[in-house]
Amino acid sequence: DAILGTGAMGRVPRAPFIDWVVETNRFIGSHAIIAADIPTGINPNTGASASPRILADETITMIVPKPGCTVSECGRVSVVPLSYIEPLLG
């Protein structure tokens, strides 16, 4: 997924993103749909969902699970750490 970034807060996506959400959901059942952090259209704090919204098979979220990751639209939820990159910078 990763259609919208941090701060979208589960609002209904505007054009052209709304079309991308609808098109992505057409792959349900034939391809795995994986969301980054939270599916587009799901509020990360409450789990409230917009229509349309991404219906993910899996959500990979960072550091800690978001409260909104408990809704079925998130699918299986995996929590992963963020890398410690400071040694690579320099």
C-alpha atoms as a printed R data frame, in Angstrom:
   type eleno elety resid chain resno       x       y      z
1  ATOM     1    CA   ASP     A     1   0.000   0.000  0.000
2  ATOM     2    CA   ALA     A     2   1.973   3.069  1.174
3  ATOM     3    CA   ILE     A     3  -0.289   5.244 -0.978
4  ATOM     4    CA   LEU     A     4  -0.574   7.951  1.675
5  ATOM     5    CA   GLY     A     5   2.017   8.843  4.273
6  ATOM     6    CA   THR     A     6   2.086   9.772  7.927
7  ATOM     7    CA   GLY     A     7  -0.680  12.124  8.943
8  ATOM     8    CA   ALA     A     8  -3.437  10.897  6.628
9  ATOM     9    CA   MET     A     9  -5.402   9.827  9.737
10 ATOM    10    CA   GLY     A    10  -7.874   7.573  7.926
11 ATOM    11    CA   ARG     A    11  -9.598  10.260  5.878
12 ATOM    12    CA   VAL     A    12 -11.163   9.483  2.501
13 ATOM    13    CA   PRO     A    13  -8.370   9.813 -0.058
14 ATOM    14    CA   ARG     A    14  -8.763  12.500 -2.731
15 ATOM    15    CA   ALA     A    15  -8.099  12.095 -6.450
16 ATOM    16    CA   PRO     A    16  -5.984  10.533 -7.782
17 ATOM    17    CA   PHE     A    17  -5.360   8.476 -4.613
18 ATOM    18    CA   ILE     A    18  -8.969   7.328 -4.289
19 ATOM    19    CA   ASP     A    19  -8.650   5.658 -7.701
20 ATOM    20    CA   TRP     A    20  -5.436   3.935 -6.586
21 ATOM    21    CA   VAL     A    21  -7.208   2.541 -3.506
22 ATOM    22    CA   VAL     A    22 -10.071   1.157 -5.598
23 ATOM    23    CA   GLU     A    23  -7.637  -0.310 -8.132
24 ATOM    24    CA   THR     A    24  -5.462  -1.907 -5.425
25 ATOM    25    CA   ASN     A    25  -8.473  -3.616 -3.844
26 ATOM    26    CA   ARG     A    26  -9.268  -5.251 -7.208
27 ATOM    27    CA   PHE     A    27  -6.291  -7.525 -6.526
28 ATOM    28    CA   ILE     A    28  -7.886  -9.002 -3.372
29 ATOM    29    CA   GLY     A    29  -7.616 -12.774 -3.568
30 ATOM    30    CA   SER     A    30  -5.194 -12.851 -6.497
31 ATOM    31    CA   HIS     A    31  -2.253 -10.930 -5.006
32 ATOM    32    CA   ALA     A    32  -1.130 -10.197 -1.470
33 ATOM    33    CA   ILE     A    33  -1.865  -6.630 -0.413
34 ATOM    34    CA   ILE     A    34   0.653  -5.411  2.139
35 ATOM    35    CA   ALA     A    35   0.279  -2.094  3.941
36 ATOM    36    CA   ALA     A    36   3.172  -0.044  5.291
37 ATOM    37    CA   ASP     A    37   2.476   1.131  8.872
38 ATOM    38    CA   ILE     A    38  -1.333   1.332  8.459
39 ATOM    39    CA   PRO     A    39  -3.587   0.682  5.432
40 ATOM    40    CA   THR     A    40  -4.652   3.782  3.517
41 ATOM    41    CA   GLY     A    41  -8.041   4.899  4.811
42 ATOM    42    CA   ILE     A    42  -7.612   3.524  8.354
43 ATOM    43    CA   ASN     A    43  -7.151   5.904 11.272
44 ATOM    44    CA   PRO     A    44  -4.004   4.727 13.100
45 ATOM    45    CA   ASN     A    45  -5.279   5.938 16.472
46 ATOM    46    CA   THR     A    46  -8.852   4.630 16.422
47 ATOM    47    CA   GLY     A    47  -9.183   2.062 13.635
48 ATOM    48    CA   ALA     A    48 -12.043   4.081 12.119
49 ATOM    49    CA   SER     A    49 -12.149   3.482  8.402
50 ATOM    50    CA   ALA     A    50 -12.952   5.587  5.383
51 ATOM    51    CA   SER     A    51 -14.636   4.316  2.273
52 ATOM    52    CA   PRO     A    52 -12.881   3.330  0.153
53 ATOM    53    CA   ARG     A    53  -9.946   2.013  2.136
54 ATOM    54    CA   ILE     A    54  -7.215  -0.528  1.511
55 ATOM    55    CA   LEU     A    55  -8.119  -4.051  2.602
56 ATOM    56    CA   ALA     A    56  -4.686  -5.429  3.475
57 ATOM    57    CA   ASP     A    57  -3.695  -9.056  3.859
58 ATOM    58    CA   GLU     A    58  -0.828  -7.907  6.058
59 ATOM    59    CA   THR     A    59   0.271  -4.670  7.696
60 ATOM    60    CA   ILE     A    60   3.909  -4.125  8.570
61 ATOM    61    CA   THR     A    61   4.076  -1.423 11.217
62 ATOM    62    CA   MET     A    62   7.117   0.155 12.799
63 ATOM    63    CA   ILE     A    63   8.350   0.091 16.409
64 ATOM    64    CA   VAL     A    64   4.996  -0.534 18.176
65 ATOM    65    CA   PRO     A    65   1.553  -1.587 16.951
66 ATOM    66    CA   LYS     A    66  -0.749   1.363 16.317
67 ATOM    67    CA   PRO     A    67  -4.058   1.209 18.239
68 ATOM    68    CA   GLY     A    68  -5.870   1.227 14.883
69 ATOM    69    CA   CYS     A    69  -4.065  -1.929 13.735
70 ATOM    70    CA   THR     A    70  -6.640  -4.066 15.518
71 ATOM    71    CA   VAL     A    71  -9.275  -3.787 12.752
72 ATOM    72    CA   SER     A    72  -9.747  -6.561 10.223
73 ATOM    73    CA   GLU     A    73  -8.756  -4.309  7.293
74 ATOM    74    CA   CYS     A    74  -5.160  -4.536  8.552
75 ATOM    75    CA   GLY     A    75  -4.964  -8.311  8.101
76 ATOM    76    CA   ARG     A    76  -2.053  -9.935  9.895
77 ATOM    77    CA   VAL     A    77   0.009  -7.292 11.720
78 ATOM    78    CA   SER     A    78   3.791  -7.526 12.021
79 ATOM    79    CA   VAL     A    79   5.766  -5.080 14.152
80 ATOM    80    CA   VAL     A    80   9.324  -4.396 12.987
81 ATOM    81    CA   PRO     A    81  12.100  -2.198 14.409
82 ATOM    82    CA   LEU     A    82  13.607   0.728 12.570
83 ATOM    83    CA   SER     A    83  17.313   0.327 11.887
84 ATOM    84    CA   TYR     A    84  19.947   2.161 13.828
85 ATOM    85    CA   ILE     A    85  21.620   3.990 10.927
86 ATOM    86    CA   GLU     A    86  23.829   6.580 12.661
87 ATOM    87    CA   PRO     A    87  27.033   4.475 12.276
88 ATOM    88    CA   LEU     A    88  26.397   4.342  8.509
89 ATOM    89    CA   LEU     A    89  26.144   8.122  8.181
90 ATOM    90    CA   GLY     A    90  29.633   8.745  8.846
